[in-house]
């Protein structure tokens, strides 16, 4: 039993092995891209919304509502980033029900890459919102003595994001494999249901934590209320 999709080689391209993590990451990205294109290709005011378009709008509005509850400032670009994180992790975990599919989020390399993207996004959003001087000043708050501790805290956030997501998805896959060997008919169904529930919760937590980190970096220190985004 492979504990990580990194250990499964799907095929080789020009002598380069492509493991399950990379392959299924491409699969998830392709599904999200194609589905979004098919649903929104007739996105016009004179075209009545289809059932799929309505479902997609409900999902996007739900994500936006959650972001607006925690974000302190404009949420449009944050919606693009955090929403993409949520959809990628959620889709990866939902496809667990497909036989033979190995979720890329069960690989530490994938969760580390996602966490690193958050670590990069936090200062980028912070500098865009507050300026480079205003953002760097946050590392000296409440005193310059806190500089090393604030830097360590920044990196520990990314590490905790990666390990939390990887640990939950990987442990669920291992438990399901063990129960499959013990009772191959009943337990897999139960574990699939629990895996879907856990996967959606992990996608939500990952996206919300990324939103909280970015929001704290972009919030103005002189305002206690979130800024309203101008149309």
C-alpha positions as CSV (number, residue, x, y, z in Angstrom):
1,X,0.0,0.0,0.0
2,X,1.4,3.4,-1.0
3,X,1.1,6.0,1.6
4,X,1.5,8.9,-0.9
5,X,0.5,9.3,-4.6
6,X,4.1,10.4,-5.1
7,X,5.1,6.7,-5.1
8,X,2.7,5.8,-7.9
9,X,4.1,6.3,-11.4
10,X,1.4,6.7,-14.0
11,X,3.5,7.1,-17.2
12,X,6.8,8.5,-18.5
13,X,7.0,11.5,-20.8
14,X,10.3,11.9,-22.6
15,X,12.0,9.8,-20.0
16,X,10.5,11.9,-17.1
17,X,8.3,9.9,-14.8
18,X,4.9,11.4,-14.1
19,X,3.6,10.3,-10.7
20,X,0.0,10.2,-9.5
21,X,0.3,13.5,-7.7
22,X,1.2,15.4,-10.8
23,X,-1.2,13.5,-13.1
24,X,-4.3,13.8,-10.8
25,X,-3.4,17.5,-10.2
26,X,-3.7,18.0,-14.0
27,X,-7.0,16.0,-13.9
28,X,-8.5,18.3,-11.2
29,X,-7.3,21.5,-13.0
30,X,-8.7,20.2,-16.3
31,X,-12.1,19.3,-14.8
32,X,-12.4,22.7,-13.0
33,X,-11.4,24.6,-16.2
34,X,-13.6,22.7,-18.6
35,X,-16.6,22.7,-16.3
36,X,-16.3,26.5,-15.7
37,X,-16.0,27.1,-19.4
38,X,-19.0,25.0,-20.3
39,X,-21.2,26.6,-17.7
40,X,-20.2,30.2,-18.4
41,X,-19.7,30.1,-22.2
42,X,-23.2,31.6,-22.6
43,X,-23.0,34.0,-19.7
44,X,-25.2,36.8,-21.0
45,X,-28.0,38.8,-19.6
46,X,-30.4,37.7,-22.4
47,X,-29.8,34.0,-21.8
48,X,-31.8,32.4,-19.0
49,X,-29.6,30.8,-16.4
50,X,-29.3,27.1,-16.6
51,X,-29.4,24.7,-13.6
52,X,-25.6,24.4,-13.6
53,X,-25.1,28.1,-13.9
54,X,-27.4,28.7,-10.9
55,X,-25.5,26.1,-8.9
56,X,-22.2,27.7,-9.8
57,X,-23.5,31.1,-8.8
58,X,-24.7,29.8,-5.5
59,X,-21.3,28.3,-4.8
60,X,-19.5,31.5,-5.7
61,X,-21.9,33.6,-3.7
62,X,-21.4,31.3,-0.7
63,X,-17.6,31.6,-0.9
64,X,-17.9,35.4,-1.2
65,X,-20.2,35.5,1.8
66,X,-17.7,33.6,3.9
67,X,-14.8,35.8,2.8
68,X,-16.7,39.0,3.5
69,X,-17.4,37.8,7.1
70,X,-13.7,37.6,7.9
71,X,-12.0,39.9,5.4
72,X,-11.1,43.5,6.4
73,X,-11.1,45.3,3.1
74,X,-11.9,44.8,-0.5
75,X,-12.7,41.1,-1.2
76,X,-12.8,40.9,-5.1
77,X,-9.3,39.7,-5.6
78,X,-9.3,37.7,-2.4
79,X,-12.4,35.9,-3.7
80,X,-10.4,34.8,-6.8
81,X,-7.5,33.5,-4.8
82,X,-9.3,31.9,-1.8
83,X,-12.1,30.6,-4.0
84,X,-9.6,28.9,-6.3
85,X,-8.0,27.3,-3.3
86,X,-11.3,26.0,-2.0
87,X,-12.5,24.6,-5.3
88,X,-9.2,22.9,-6.0
89,X,-9.0,21.2,-2.6
90,X,-12.7,20.4,-2.5
91,X,-12.7,18.9,-6.0
92,X,-9.6,16.8,-5.2
93,X,-11.3,15.4,-2.1
94,X,-14.7,14.9,-3.8
95,X,-13.1,12.7,-6.5
96,X,-12.1,10.2,-3.8
97,X,-15.3,8.3,-4.7
98,X,-13.9,7.6,-8.2
99,X,-12.2,4.2,-8.1
100,X,-8.5,4.4,-8.7
101,X,-8.3,8.1,-8.1
102,X,-5.6,9.3,-5.7
103,X,-6.2,12.8,-4.4
104,X,-3.2,15.1,-4.9
105,X,-3.9,16.6,-1.5
106,X,-2.8,13.3,0.0
107,X,0.7,14.2,-1.1
108,X,2.9,16.4,1.2
109,X,4.4,18.0,-1.9
110,X,1.0,19.3,-3.0
111,X,0.0,20.6,0.4
112,X,3.4,22.2,0.8
113,X,3.0,24.0,-2.6
114,X,-0.5,25.2,-1.6
115,X,0.9,26.5,1.8
116,X,3.8,28.2,0.0
117,X,1.3,30.0,-2.3
118,X,-0.4,31.3,0.8
119,X,3.0,32.4,2.3
120,X,3.7,34.3,-1.0
121,X,0.1,35.7,-1.3
122,X,0.1,37.2,2.3
123,X,2.9,39.7,1.7
124,X,1.8,40.4,-1.9
125,X,-1.7,41.3,-0.7
126,X,-0.3,43.1,2.3
127,X,2.1,45.2,0.2
128,X,-0.6,46.0,-2.4
129,X,-3.0,47.1,0.3
130,X,-0.7,48.9,2.8
131,X,2.5,49.7,0.8
132,X,5.8,48.0,1.4
133,X,6.6,50.2,4.3
134,X,3.3,49.8,6.0
135,X,3.4,46.0,5.6
136,X,7.0,45.6,6.9
137,X,6.1,47.7,9.9
138,X,3.7,45.0,11.0
139,X,6.7,42.8,11.7
140,X,7.8,45.3,14.3
141,X,4.5,45.5,16.2
142,X,4.0,45.9,19.1
143,X,7.8,46.3,19.5
144,X,10.9,45.8,17.3
145,X,11.9,43.0,19.8
146,X,9.0,40.9,18.3
147,X,10.6,40.9,14.8
148,X,12.1,37.4,14.9
149,X,9.0,36.0,16.6
150,X,6.7,37.6,13.9
151,X,8.9,36.1,11.1
152,X,8.8,32.7,12.8
153,X,5.0,33.0,13.2
154,X,4.6,33.8,9.5
155,X,6.4,30.6,8.4
156,X,4.8,28.4,11.0
157,X,1.4,29.3,9.5
158,X,2.4,27.8,6.2
159,X,3.9,24.7,7.9
160,X,0.7,24.2,9.9
161,X,-1.5,24.6,6.8
162,X,0.5,22.0,4.8
163,X,0.7,19.4,7.6
164,X,-2.9,19.8,8.6
165,X,-4.3,19.2,5.1
166,X,-1.9,16.4,4.3
167,X,-2.4,14.6,7.6
168,X,-6.2,14.6,7.4
169,X,-6.4,13.4,3.8
170,X,-3.6,10.9,4.0
171,X,-4.9,9.4,7.3
172,X,-8.3,9.0,5.8
173,X,-7.0,7.1,2.8
174,X,-4.9,4.8,5.1
175,X,-7.9,4.0,7.4
176,X,-10.1,3.3,4.4
177,X,-7.5,0.9,2.9
178,X,-7.2,-0.9,6.3
179,X,-11.0,-1.3,6.6
180,X,-11.2,-2.4,3.0
181,X,-8.9,-5.3,3.8
182,X,-11.0,-6.2,6.9
183,X,-14.5,-5.9,5.5
184,X,-14.5,-5.1,1.8
185,X,-18.2,-4.4,1.4
186,X,-19.6,-2.3,4.2
187,X,-16.8,-0.2,5.6
188,X,-15.6,1.3,2.3
189,X,-19.0,3.0,1.8
190,X,-19.0,4.5,5.3
191,X,-15.4,5.7,4.9
192,X,-16.2,7.2,1.5
193,X,-19.0,9.2,3.1
194,X,-16.8,10.3,6.0
195,X,-14.0,11.0,3.6
196,X,-16.2,13.4,1.5
197,X,-17.3,15.2,4.6
198,X,-13.8,15.5,6.0
199,X,-12.5,16.6,2.6
200,X,-15.1,19.4,2.3
201,X,-14.3,20.6,5.9
202,X,-10.6,20.6,5.1
203,X,-11.2,22.6,1.9
204,X,-13.2,25.1,3.9
205,X,-10.7,25.4,6.7
206,X,-7.8,25.8,4.3
207,X,-9.5,28.6,2.4
208,X,-10.7,30.4,5.5
209,X,-7.3,30.3,7.2
210,X,-5.7,31.7,4.0
211,X,-8.4,34.4,4.0
212,X,-7.7,35.2,7.7
213,X,-4.0,35.5,7.2
214,X,-4.3,37.7,4.1
215,X,-7.0,39.8,5.8
216,X,-4.7,40.4,8.8
217,X,-1.9,41.5,6.4
218,X,-4.2,43.9,4.5
219,X,-6.2,45.4,7.3
220,X,-5.6,49.0,8.0
221,X,-4.4,49.6,11.6
222,X,-6.4,52.8,11.9
223,X,-9.8,51.2,11.1
224,X,-11.7,48.7,13.3
225,X,-14.3,48.0,10.6
226,X,-13.8,46.3,7.3
227,X,-13.5,48.7,4.3
228,X,-16.3,48.6,1.8
229,X,-15.3,47.8,-1.7
230,X,-16.3,50.4,-4.2
231,X,-18.0,49.2,-7.4
